[in-house]
Amino acid sequence: MSRDQIVGAVLLLLSVAVILAYAWLVFFTPWSQLVIQLTVFLAVAGVFGILAWIGYTLATTPPPKPIEEIEKEIEEELKKLEQEQQKQEKPQQ
């Protein structure tokens, strides 16, 4: 077996074990209410934590340059390159 197949098999077995343990905790123990409450809390906290991270990133990232400004910069660079190319061609003639 290759390394990827071994990792895949371990992930499969681990996932099945966690599913079975979770099912046992939820359906066959007196802690089922607590397990469900923790599960829901972690799910909600995870979703809103990711949403907060996205909001922070949007709030702190500077806006991109307008496309017109980028086009002007490209045109200026092209003009500079053309002028340099013309200067190099003139001495050779």
N, C-alpha and C positions, 0 to 999 in steps of 0.2 A: 504494500500500500504506500502511496505517496504521502508526503507530509500534509497536503491539503485534504486528502481523504481522511487521515487520522484526525485532523482538527474538526472536520465536518462530523465525523462519528462521535467525537467527544461532545461537540455542541448539541447534537441530537440527543444523546443519552442524558446530558445535563438538563436540557430543556424538559424532557419527559419526566425526569426526577423532580424538578421544581413544580411542574404541573401536578404531579401526584401528591407532593407534599402540601401544596396549596389547597388542593381539593380535600385532603384529609383534615387540614386545619379549619377549613370553612365548614365542612359538613359533619365532622365527627369529633370535634373538641368543644369544650365550653368557651373557648376563646374566639369563636367564629365572629361574634359581633365586633370585637377589637380588630381582628384580621381584616374584615371588610372595611371598617372605618379607616384603618391605616392604608389600605389599598386605594380607597377613594381619595383620601387626603394626598397621598403621593402622586396619584394620577393628576389631580387638579393642580397641585403645586408644580408638577413637572410642566404641564401645558402652560400655565401662567408664568412660570419661570422663563420658559423659552420665549413667550410673548413679551415679557419685560426685557429680555436680552435684545430682541429685535427692535423694540421701541428705543432702548438706549443707543443701539447702533445707529438707528435713523436720526436720533436727536443730536448725536455727537459727530456724525460724518459731515464734512463740508459738502455743499452742493457741487455737482460737476460743472465744468466750464460750458458756456453756451456753444452750440455747434458752429455758430458764425465765427466766434473767436478762434476756435480750433482750425477752421478753414483758412482764416487770415494767416495764422501761424504757418500752416502748411504752404500756402502760397509764397510767403516771405522766404521760407527755407528753399523752396524750389527756385525762386529768383536768385538767391545767393549761390546755389549750386550751378545754375546756368551761367552766372557771371564768372564763377571760378573756372568753369569748363571753357568759356570763351577766352579767358586770360591764358589758359594753358595751350589753347589751339593757336593763338596769335604768334607766340615766339617760334613755333615749329614751322610756320609758313615762310 
